[in-house]
Structures are given as C-alpha cells and as structure tokens.
C-alpha cells in the first residue's frame, strides 16, 4: 500500500513525453502524414499550458530521434521545415509566458539556418525562470551515453582523469541536461509500449505511463489522468516499501 506521503496528491517536477501517433491520426482522417504533425504542434501548446498551471518545472519532448532520419526523405524534409516554422513562430510566445527553451541532441546535423534559429531561440528565452521546455531533436539515448563516454575517454587520454575515477556520477555529468533532475514521469501516447531509445540513462527510475490516445487528440484530461496515476504510486528507488514508509 502506498504511504500517506506517496498517495498525497502531487505533481511530477519533470515530465518527459514521446509524442506518438501524428501520422496515424492523419491517415485515419484520409490526410497526409504531415497534417498530423502540424496538428500535434497545437497539442504541444496545450500540454505546456497545463504543465505550467500544475507546477511542472521541466517538460522534455521527443520531437525527432536520431533514427527518424531513416524515414522517407519527403517526410524528413517536411519535419525539418515544420520544426523551423514552429520554432520561429513560437519563440515570442515562449518569451512572453516565461518559458525557457533548450534543444538537446546532435544539432550539428541540421541546416545552418535551423541551427542559427535554435541558438537565437535559446538566447531569447535564456533569462526566463518558469517552465523549462526541452526539445529533443536528433536525439537518441545511446548517442547521449556514447558522447558522454567519449568526453570521459578524452579526459583520460589527456591525463586529467584516471579510469577508476569514472563513476556513475562522472558519466551522468556529461549527459544532456545534467544540470536538472531526471524525469519523474515518462508519458508515451499512441498505444506503443516502449521507450524507443529516449533518455535511456535518465529514465532508470522514472515512472512510465502509456496511453492509446494519438498525440493530436491528447488533451488536458489525459495529462491530468497521468498525473493522478503518478500521484498514487510509491517511488522506492530500490528500497523496500517498509523503508520508504518508515
């Protein structure tokens, strides 16, 4: 049984979401896949608003994985254009709503124009101290761990670090967004029940929540239901229930 503390209504500090189902949403309506991706942008706005209202401090969204380059070239091109357009349009809204933007992933693969927009958008919102919105773009969990290991290996090669000094904390410090807490709640829409190479290290003790709702249909009540389920869980982090309750 959950303890009184764990069953008390509470909201996760950090929510991570795989926004799945855009393409199927469009196909179900006889529309091209890109129509679903465009509809999904409106859902992002709604989810950000609810998270802000509920007191969530960090929202991390999986926008484009390192594996998504394998999709048809036309769809990839459209996704890049949509990312640019949405970012260009939304940055003023983010600034006004006190949202700080951070893009995580290997952005070097993007066009120079998109890279410049990313840097400018991060700069414009850098002083905001409300919700931190992290967009994972050309991101993969294995890439994240690999680039962290490469950083540590370089330090060893330069004589700055001894192999025995490579600890979990040392590696974690080299990962993306090492300056903020790991996700408390992981949400995936669209009916699939896997984490798809998203935040592999950071989600070691994250609570997982899956739903069949396609991302463009994911609304306020869906998100609040995920929060309610989270609030009723007991997070033990390897301890026994008796230890947590004690």
N, C-alpha and C positions, 0 to 999 in steps of 0.2 A: 504494500500500500504506500502511495506517495506520502511524504511527510507533510505537515501543515505548511511548512515553508515552501515545498516544491509544488503543492497543489494551489497555493495562493496565486491569484491572477497576476501574471507578469508578462512582459513583452521582451522578446529577444533583442539584445543590443545590435547584433549583426545578423542580417538575413542575406543568404545567397540564393539566387534563383536561376534555374535553367528554363528559359522561355521557349518551351517546345510546343509545336503544333500550328505554327503560322501557315506552313504550306498546305497541310491537310484542311485547315479552316477554309482556305481559299478554294481548294479543289472541291470541297463539299458544296460550295456555292457556285461551281462552274466558272470560277475566276482563275486567272494566272496566279502562280505562287507568290509573285511579288506583291499582289494585293493583300495577302495575309501578313507579309512582313510590314507593310505600311499600316495595316490595322493594328498590328502589335505595338507600334510606337505610341498610340493612344493609351493602350493598357499600361505601358511604362509610366506615363504621366499619372494615371490613376493610382498605381501602386506606390509611386513616390509620395504622392499626397497623403495616402493612408499611413504609410510608414512614418512620415513626418508628424502626423496627428497622433499616432500611437506612441511616439517616443523612441522609435528605432533610430540608432545613431549611424549605422553603416548599412548600405544596400549595395550588394555586388551582383551584377547581372552578366550572364554569359551571352554575349552578343555574337561573337564569331570565334569559333575554335580553330586551332591550328590544323585540324583535319577538314575543316569546311572548304579549304582550297580544292578539295577533290570533287566538289560539286560541279555541275555544268558551268562552263565559263560564262554563259549569259547570266546565270543566277548570281555567280560571284560578283560579276561586274555591277549588277543591279544592287547587291547588298552593299558594295563599297560606295556607290552613289547615294544610297539611302542613308548610310552612316554619315556621309559628308553633309547631306542636306539636313538631316535631323539635328546633327550637332550644331551646324551653322544657325539653325532656326531656334534651337532650344537654349543656347548658352545665355542669352539675355534673361530668359525665364528662370534659369538656374541661379543667376546672379541675384535677381530680384527676390527669389524665395530662399536665399541664404543657403543654397546647396553648393557644396564643393565637389568638383568633378576631378576624378582621377581615372586615367586609362591604363590598364595593366595588360601586359602581353608584349610580344615582339613587334612593335610598331614599325620597325625598320623595313618590313616587307610592304608597307603601304606607300602610296604615291607621295611625292614631296608635298603636294598641295594638301593632302589629308594630314600628313604629319605636322605641317605648319598649323593647321586648324586645331589639331589636338593640343599642341603646345600652347596656342593662344587661348583656347578654352580653359585649360588648366590654370593658366596665368590669371585670366579674368576672374575666376572663381576662387583663387587661392586663399583669399582672406575671409571667405565665408566660414562660419563656425557652426552651421546647422548640420543637416544630414550630409554624410559623405557618400556620394554616388560613385561607385567603382564600376567601370565598364570593362569587361574582359574581352579584348579584341585581339585576334591572332594569338590566343592564349591556350595553353594546354598544361595540365598538371605535371606531366612528365617533363615537358620543356622547363617548367618552373624549377623542378628539383634538379634537372641537369644543369641549368645555368647557375644555380646556387653551388652545386658541386664543382663546377668549373672555376667559380670565383675562389673557393677554398683551395682548390688544387694550384691555382696561380699564386696564392699567398704562400703555400708550402714551397713551391718552386723558387720563390723569391727569398725564402728563409724567414719569412715573417710569422710563420705558423708551423708548429710541429704536428705530425699526423695524429698523435694522441690527444691533441687539443681540439680535434674535430669532434664536437659533441652535437647532440640534437639541437641545443640552443644556438650553437655556432652556425649550423646549417639553416635553421629557421630564420636567423638574422639576415640571411642572403636571399630569402624568398621574396616574392612580390608582396607588397603591403605588410612587411614585417613590423611596422610601427603601430598596427591596430590589432585588436583581438581576433582570434579565429571565429568563423561563423558559428553562431549558436543554433541557427535553424537553416536547413537546406530545403528548398522547395523545387520540385520539378512538375511542370504541367504537361499535359498531352498524353498521359497514360503509360509512358515508358518508365521502367523502374530500374534505372541505372544512373551512375553519376558521370559517365561519358568523359572521363579524363579532366574533370573540373575540380580544382582545388584539392588534389589528392592528399597532400600533406596536411593542409589546413582543416580538412573535414574529418580528421581522425576521431573526434568525439562530438561531432555535430549531430544534432537530431535531424533525421530525414523525414520528409513529408512529400508524398506523391499524390497527384490527383489526375483524373481523366480529362478535366476541362482543358480545352485547347487555349493557348495563350491569349488570342484576341478576345475570348469570352471570359477570361479570368477577371473577376471583379472584386469589389470591396468585401463582400460576404465570404468569398473563397479565402481571401487573405486573412480575414478575422477568424475563420474556422481553423486555419493553420496555426494562428497564434493561440487559439483556445486549446488546441491539441497539445501544443508545445507547453503551455502553462500547466497542463495536467501531468506532465511527465516528470520523472525523477532522474536527474542527471547525476550519475555516480562516479564517472571518470576513473573506473577501475576499482572503486571501493565497494563495500557491501552496503545494502540498504540500511543495516543497523548502524554502520559508521556514519552514513550521511545524516540519518535521523538523530543520532546522538550528538 
